[in-house]
Amino acid sequence: MLRVGLTGGIGAGKSTVARRLIERGAHLADADAIAREVVAPGEPALAEIADRFGGGVIAADGTLDRAALGAIVFRDEAARRDLEAITHPRIAERTSQIAASTPDGAVFVHDMPLLVEKDLASSYHLVVVVHADEQIRVQRVIARGSTEQDARARIAAQADDEARRDAADVWLENHGDEEDLRAEVDRLWDERLVPFAHNLWHRTRVRRPERVELVTDPTWAATGVRLAARVAAALRERALRVDHIGSTAVPGLAAKDVIDLQVAVRSLDDADAPDFIEALARAGYPRVAGVDADHPKDEQDWPKRFHGGCDPGQVVHVHVREVGSPGWVWALRFRDWLRADGAGRGDYEALKRRIAADETRWARYPEAKEPWFDAVHPRVLAWAEETGWQPPAAGE
């Protein structure tokens, strides 16, 4: 199943998005609703809360007095941790039960208000953030019965827009009416979520368009960090490190809209292990058979393994190479040289534009660049020697 994290600040319109996703066929776990369920009368968590915090946190009707409990835990860090120790395992268990009941090939959406605050973005295949300007959110919260002071305080206590943008694969603006937002959700469902879920279930990678189009995108850096973290979380100790490489890792350089990631392993035998292949496939990066080496350099092949991403909204290539191998070093050194050398960056972009403009060459775009790579290699080595460049340590 496709795991989608849905989040947004208070008053942004997240609940509207969640309702529409359910209408379109998503299976939803609502973190706030689950948090209320696990402390309902008769639930073991409620009795444990009463034991820990006293009968004063239980209302006359036997329900949890949230205001009374909040007055305790919001001013006492130890008390808050005790409360979380009671509720969080039960919330996680209930969420896992809902996820486990989601059919294969379907879309599971986790409505998680604190997704960014708790740094959970790498737990999902895709993160959707619903956004509205602060003043609009304040007005919406006031309309629900809060004071302006309370609304602004609650907004200030949450993650800011910059942190949410870094976590977001999809950014839904909600400044219009509800129908506009529902239409945006429908497009997201039809054009990205359903195809992504299909590709994930069938382990089908998304290919770049046959026609090479060179663009620049200032969000590539954040996207590379986000996707690298997702791959690292999937592989855990199997990966020594994961880096964003290639042209999209070089600010301002025109490139194909493809995020290239490099996974460092101790040995390609590790990359060929079934659990390694399965972990990446479940994360949305199935193995691509028959791509076992880079193009020959220095009269030898540079071995690797290759995985492709399933997300139709972002083409991703995952190159798995042995740490310290020539191919692994080259990818990192060449990226860093391009970042540092404006002339080299300009030469590389000019080459790419010439290839993209040549009908006889653009279909073999990667191969057409190889002679230039060979020619520029001495410049890259000279820069590395002059600057003392060294590849990063495997565990950094």
N, C-alpha and C positions, 0 to 999 in steps of 0.2 A: 504494500500500500504506500501511497504518497503521504508523507508526514509534512503538514503545513503548520507553521506557527503563525498565529494571528495576534497582533498586538496594536496598541495605540494609546495615547494619553486619554485621561478622562474627558469626556465630551467630544472626542474626535469622531465618533460614529462607528466604533468597532462592533457594537451589538447589531446595527443595521446590516453590516457586512456579514456577520455570522448568520443572521436569519436568512439572508439571501443565499448564502452558500448551502445551508440546509435545504432550502427550497429546490436548489439545483441538483441535490443528491449527495452532498458531503455528509460525512459522519463527524459529529462535533462532540468534543469534550470541553466543557466550560469550566475553567479553573475556579472562578468565583462560586458558581453553583455547586461544584464538588466540595469546595471548602465549607459551604453551609451544610451540605448533606452529611458530612462526616461528624458534625457536632450537633446533629439533630437529637431531640429527646429519644432515649433508648439506645443511642450509639455509645460504644465503649469510650470513645474520645471525650464525650461530655462528662462522664463520671470521672475520668482521669483529670480533666480540667478542674472540676470541683474539688477533687482531692488536693490538687497542687495549689489552687488559688483561693479556695474557700467558697462557702455557699453564697457569698455576696455576688458572685458572678453569674448566678442562676436566677432568672426572673421568676415571678410568682407563678407563671404558667408552665414552668419547667424548661423553658428554652434558655439558650445562652444569652446573657445580657452583654451584648457586644460593647456597649459603651463602658460598662463597668470593667470588663476585661481589658479594653483598650487603654483605659486610664492607668492600669497597672503596667502593661507590657510596653507601652510607648515611652515610659520614663525609666525603664529598668531593662538593660540589655540582657542580663541573665534570665529574667522572667520571660522575655521574648524568645530566647533560645529554648527555654523549657517548653513553651507553648508550641514552637515549631517542631520540637522532638515528639510531641504528642500527635500533632495534626499532619505534618508533612509526609510521613510514611503512609498514612491512610489515604491522603490525597493522591500520592504517587501510585498506590495500589489500584485505586478506583480509576485513575486515568489509564493505567495499563490495561485494565479490564475492558474499558471502552475501546481502546486501540486494538486489543486482541480480537474483539468482536467485529471489527471492520473487515469486510470481505477483501480477498486478494484483488489487486488491481483497482481498488477504490481510492477515494481521497479522504484522509483523516485530518481534521482541522482541530488544533488545540488553541482555544481562545485563552490566551495567557497574558493578562495585563502587565505582569512584571517580567516578561521575557527578556527585555533588554537589561533591566536592573539586575537580574540574576545571571546574566551572561549565558543564555541558553540557545543562542542562535544556531550554534553548530549542531544542535540536537535534531534539527529538522532538515528536510530536503529543500525547503523554501520558506522564507519568512515574508509575511505580508504586513506592512505597517499602514494603518489608517491615520491620516493627518488632517488637522485643521488649525488655522491660526489661533493664537492664544485667546484673543478677544472673543472670537466666535465660540470657543470652548467654554470660556467663562460664562457667556450668555446662556449657553445650553445647560450648564450645571446649575445656574441660578434658577432657570425655568423648572428644574426638578425639585426646587425647594431649599437650596443652599443659599447662604449669604455670599456676597462677592468676596469678602475676606476669606471665607472658608474655601471657596472655589479656587482662588489664586494660591492659597496655601497648599491645597492638594495637588495642583498642577506643579508648583515649585518642588514638591517632594518627589516627583517622578523624573524619569530620564528626560534629557533635553532632546531637541530635534536632531542635533548633530549625532548623538549616540544612536538614535533610532535610524537615521539615514545609513550609518555604517552597518547596521544589522539588517537592513531591508534589501531583499531581492526585488520586492514589488512595493511601490509607494503609491497609495491611493489618496488623492486629494479629495477632501469632502467639504467644499465651501458652498456648494449649490444645494439644490433640494434633494430629497431622498431618491427620487427617480433617477437623477443623474448618477448618484452613487450606485444604485442597483444596476444601471446600465454598464458602469465600469466593472462591477463584479461579474456580470454576465460575460463581458469580453475576456476577463481574466480566466473565468471557468472554461470557456469554449476554446480559447486560443493558447492557454498555457497549462492550466491544471489538469484537464482531461488528457491532452496529449502527453504530458509529463507522466501521469499515472500509467498510461498505456505503455509508454517507452520503458518505464521502470519495471513493469510486470513482465514485459517481453524482452527486456534487456537489449533494447535497441538504442544505439547512440545517435545523437543529432550531428549531422555533417554540416560543414560550412557551405554556403552557396557556391555553386560552380563558378559563377562569375566573381572575380576578386573585386571587392570594393574597399578602398582605403578610407578610414575615418579616424577622427580623434575623439576621445571621450574622457573627460576628467574624472569620471567615476570608476575607471578601470582599477585604479590603485586600491580603493576600498573593496571593490569586488574581488580582486585577487587575494587580499587578506582574508576576507570572509570565506571564500571557497577553500583556500589553503587550510583554514582552521577546521572546516567541515571534513576535509579529507583526513587531516591529522586525527580528528576525533574518531573517525570511522576505523582507522588503522591502529590507533593507539601505539603500543610499543613496537609494532611491526614496522613503523616508519621512523627513521632517525631524524628526519626533518622534512618539511614540505615548503617549497618556495614558489613564488610567482616569478616566472621567467618569460622570455620572449618580448616582442615589441610592445604589448600592452602593459608590460612592467616598466616601460620607459616613459616618463611624463612628457607629453607633447608630441610624441612620435606618431605619425600616421600609421595605421595598421589595419589588418582585418580584425573584425570584432570577435576575436577568439582569445579566451583566457588560457594560457599555457601554464600548467603547474608541473613542478618536478618533485618527485618523491625519492628521497635517498634511502637506500636499503643496504644492509651489509653485504648481501649476495643476491643475485638474481634468482637463486634457488628459493630464497625467502619470498620473492615476488611470484614465483610459480606455485607456491603452496596453496592448496584449496581454500584455506581460511582467509588468506590474503585476497585472493581473487573474489571470494564471496563477500568479504567485508566491503570492498570497493563497489561491487555490483549492487549490494543492498543500499549503499549510500548514493547510488545513481550514476556509477561510473563502470560500466561493464568492460571486460577485457576485449580488445580488438585483436583477433587472430591474424597471424602472418606479419605483424609489424614488430620485428625483433631486433632491429638495428637502425641507427642513423645512417645517413649516406656516407660512403667511404671518405675518410680523411687520413692523410698520412699513410696511404696504401693499406688501410685496415678498416674494418667495420667497427663501429662503436655500439656494442650490444645494449639493448634496453627492452622494456616491456611498455605497452601502450594501452591506455584505457580512454574511452570517450564518454562525454556526459550525455545524460538523457533529457536535460532541460531544454525545451524548444525555445525558451526565451534567452538563453545564453549558451553559445557553443563553448565547450571546455575540452581541452586535450590534457591528459595526464601522462607524463613521461616518467617511467620508473627506471632509475639508473643506480648502479652501485656507487656508494659514496667514495669519492677520491678517484673515480674512473675518469678517463679523458673526456667523455661526453658530459658527465656531471660537472666537471670543472669548467669546461668550455661554456656551457649554458650560463653559469653564474658570472664568469669573467666577462663574457661578451655583453651580457646585460649591464654590468657595472661600468664597462667601458663606454657603452652608448649613453648611459646616464651622465658620465663625466666629460665626454668629448663631444663638443658641439659640432665640430667639423665631421667627425665620424658619423654622428647622428644624421647630419644633413646628407652625407654621401649615401647612407643606407636608405633614407627615405627617397632620394632621387632615383636610386636603383629600383626600388619597389614600384615607384610610379611609372618608370619606363616599362617594366614588365607588365604591369596592369593595363597599360595602354596598348600593348602589342598583342593582337589577336592570336598570333602564332605561339605566344609564350605563356599567356595568363593561365591556360588550362594546366600547365605544368609549373605553377608558381613556385612551390618549394624547391624543385630541382633547378629552376632557372636562377636561383640565388646562389647556388653552390659555388660557381667559379669566383664570385665576389668574396664569399666567405674565405676561400683559400687565399685570395690575393690580399685580403685585409688582415689575415692572421698575424703576420709579423708586426703590424701596427699595434694590435691588441697585446701581443706579448711584450713589446717595448713599453707600452703604457703600464702594464702590470709590474714590470721590473722597476720602472722609474718611481712608481707610487708605492711599491712594496705590497701590492695587492696579494691577499691570500684568501683562499676559499674559507667560508665560515666553518666553525667547528660543528660536527654532526649533531651535537646535543643542544645547540643554541636555538 
